[in-house]
Amino acid sequence: MSLDDRRTVAVLFGGRSLEHDVSVVSGLQIVHALDPDRFRPLPVYIDQSTRWWIGDILWQTEHFKGGGPDRSKLIEVTVSAGFGTSQLTPVGGVPGIAHPPVTVDCFVPVLHGTFGEDGCVQGLLELGGCAYVGCGVLASAVGMNKRVTKVVAAQAGVPVVPWVSTPRAVLDRGAAWLSALPAEVGETLGWPVIVKPCNLGSSAGVSTAANGDELVAGVLKVFEYDVEALIEPFITNRLEINVAVVGLDEPVASVTEMPVTSQASPLTFSEKYKKQGRKSVGTSEGMASALRVLDPDDLPIELRQRAQEYAKTVFSVLGCEGISRIDFLINADSGELFFNEINTLPGSLAFYLWSAAPHYWTITELLSRLVERAERLRAMKRGLQRQPPPELRLLS
């Protein structure tokens, strides 16, 4: 393939989310991992006011430090609507210099968290008839909501821990909910409990509570970040185990990983994205820098295999595409395995989980397969009948 025959792949990163910086790290990893002999990578930065930008400086991490990229060196673009060729059309740029639209063959959203991982951007790309890697609107939206995902997983036969959820709208009821919630949680779940946002990742706003006062404080903290709080029993003697699944012709599960964390508290944002005191944005290591053990020898193989099968079940029943990471909890006292949550756009796209046997796939290989699959899915959708049958035509 000549360089002129390469397909343009636009990588979307940044976004209006608490995980903006993590998305930048992951996005730049993907930009540099795409096969340059087959694709023409195009970094597309979405700032925190949701404006889209392209430009040569977006290839280097150092331009994102401080106040972020210099907008005077970037070109603002928007996605052209229509079911033909997908384009990024300039809406600004350097005065006196014309910038033609950029034709895009496939998009790779690497937007962690709200307004990117939750189906918003996927809906925009669907409206434009674009090929894109990863989950569609439904799987993205469902996977973003931990409560709804648990309902779907449980219906598919995957064990989940019990929970209580509370919408932010309860604040409108005044002080009455303050006294009622601890009683409900204590009776339903017992103590201690873990309190977390229903629609966020990266451990933002997560806390533990051993009594009613701590519970209310934790829920109020969640409401600073999210519109719904999820409360679950805190398994004191617990283990965490994660599995990635990639959607190829059939879903394929990765090796298992066990994050290294304290039993006394959940894995923190710092433990996930920093290593040896260095920020991930400065090193571009992302989730690959976190401390973990792949396929731990002391974890029974039966538990590993069960986690992999459950992971594929959740991936399939949600209709996921691309790469997702499915997280589980193990009660070390009872040996029970519980589905915890799914990350439909995991940090670094969980590429580190494919670096071990039996796969030994590089992120470059996986991305090539996923771009090809995204293009096949778009061709399939374009082949669907869009004209109504005669009996439904009212204006002919």
Steps between C-alpha positions, in 0.01 A plus 500: 500500500640842407487791742239666280271198539498512879168552674465798731415401857397783731570439869268702727628582848466754779135582552279657765560257782683460830714252308614756242872458576477121502332518159785714364754240614301210352427689178865579433592137564250396233616768253859373523397132499305502171684325217650786293532274196124439491348810660545873514442584869327832569492619863180691580495683832163576659543768764296535817253732329447223237668684211689274258855581384761358265864602453854368491577594862241249621749216444716605796401459865688808616252730323223386738673615819409820673210665325482242222576530128551844348175558308672743264693204359190285455207484259151466641288240317157347509368166370310539175159337521368275227516138404775539245868562558586595857686829523644736757416846373705799623302776669801721571877495469792722417375822331575518132568126464229278352452157657301246300282236671681188617351170384492241779462128435459392862480658846648359821332664801731488803283720720478366854202587716199719436435665162721246324477152647126526568365496143494877432783504245395160365156646423661787310710258295194285428311804373788574265515142372861474620703186559628497857678258731338392824157465653193649342245730660309237700797310641681825582202649682417184694862426585546852639224452757622253762151434636344421162799284405454295817135442412595378151786283629283339767230425242768320295593281797812686610515542881503856636509641853179655635472878483297807590494801270402858572433770237617855562138610477456385863662828603175670398316306772678682779647333808263202506722281281795557735339295774337242273801403287733366774221282638427356155867437425568345840206263468560409134881490478644521850823684583752602372396607152668656200347815349575596141368698205276297272630656178869575553826308488856536624385477865393866512268566795531148644501453878422244768255542786474312829196686635216730404692825533781378274241368255324835469834680461603253227174539312522880514854473366374287209236762422778750430598284201198297393120491495476158667679328787549123516547330838628143535628277781872546558662157487779539754704196399469549128706459187456692176542326166457652155460351152503678165284381211553589136221473245632316197296236312430363848575675831847404625600530866846610611705367788385609845664778696500572871559867586733550797313702760429524869228275646392794713386722216402492131761548228554874485542726197864549597564125516340454159670776307823591680818305555798585720368852551476585130180621341375292209446808283869575524617150416223376269500169685131511596349183642804305387691667784272377779615222728345163411561126479398312186346156551617471864624151583312484830164573336320170426476436127129425539442854627701648213306302243167590659593870492592471132170330414296751699692782331411369156137459610473861617676624185262304277173572680572875491585478129849641550758562229866597511681433828335507842641418842271314737579522872413241764518464877590182686394440858818333625315351799230323298665475155198670339557695177291809423476723193588856602493724190591529133722765345401524134795735434764390754815697569765427235233275341638232737761409238736369771262207561570359152878495540508157669422143393304369324453808279812716493315759296641848471273801520592570136367159393181541701434849366538380139244226562260736672517764226426232240207374708363854542507549124317168448233602752447832321464318168243268660299794637511679167363188336184506713177607336429865583200556271158428654275241337211639288244464781701737721551774240269787581654771282545326166 
